[in-house]
């Protein structure tokens, strides 16, 4: 399944209610599952972004639906990176 790295930042509303963040994370896990995905890793980070989420989904459309649902809650803004595993990377480079 495709892997997605999501860089997330709290909105003003999200940081004002930071204590609710663990509950919102659990809700995101459930939304991902509903759309056939899995949240495989979560990190709170220091730097340009507040959180990093690694997830897998069957396809881009499923990921987009899940992220629109999560983002519509208003607590986070996101940036998506579609990731390739090492094996996929090797196949891509070998094809050059």
N, C-alpha and C positions, 0 to 999 in steps of 0.2 A: 504494500500500500504506500502511496506517496506520503512523504514526511514534510511537515510544515513547521517553520520556526516563526513564532509570533513575538514581536517586540511590543510590549504593552506599557502604556503610561497612564497613571491615574489622572482623571479629569479633576476639576475643582470639587465636584460632588463626590468623586471616588475617594480623594484624600481626606475630605471632611468626614467621611464615614469609613475611615481605614479599619476600624475595629470589625466592620462587617465584611472585610475582604476575604477571610477564610470561608465564610458562608457563600459568598459570591463565587469563589473558586470551586467549591463543591457543586454549585449550580452549573457552572461552566462545564465541569466534568459530565454532568447529567445531560446537558445540551449536546455535547460532543457525542456521547453515546447514542442519543436519540437519532443523530444524523449519521450513524455508522462509524464514528471516529473514536479515538482514544487519546486522552491527554497522557502522554508517557513521561514527561518531565516538566517540573515547574521550578523556577528560580526567582527569588526576589533579588534584584541587582542594584549595584551602586554604579552610577555613570550616566550615560545618555538616556537610558530607559529604566523604568521602575521594575519591570518583570520580563522574564523570558519564558515562553511556553513552547514545548515541543510536543507535537501531536501527529497522529497518522489518521488519514481518511481514505475512503475508497477512491475519491476523485475530487477535482477542484470545486465542482458544484456543491458537493456535500460540505466541504470545508467552508465555502462562502456562505451557505445557508446558516451553518452553526455560528460563524463569526458575526454575521449580521444580527442574529438573535442575541448573542452575548453583548455586542457593542450597543445594541438598542437600549440596554439597561442604563446607559449614561455614565457608568463609573470608569470606563477605560476608553482610550483611543489605541488603535493597533496599527502595526506595520507588519506585513507578511513577507517571509522569505520561503520560497519553495526549496527544499533541500534534497540532495541526492546522497545516497549511501556511498560508502567507499567502492563497493562493487559496481554501482551505477556510474560513478565517476570514472572508474577504470574502463568500463565499456565505452563511455563517451569519448574519452581520450584515445582509446585504442582505435576508434573509428576515424580519427583524424588522418 
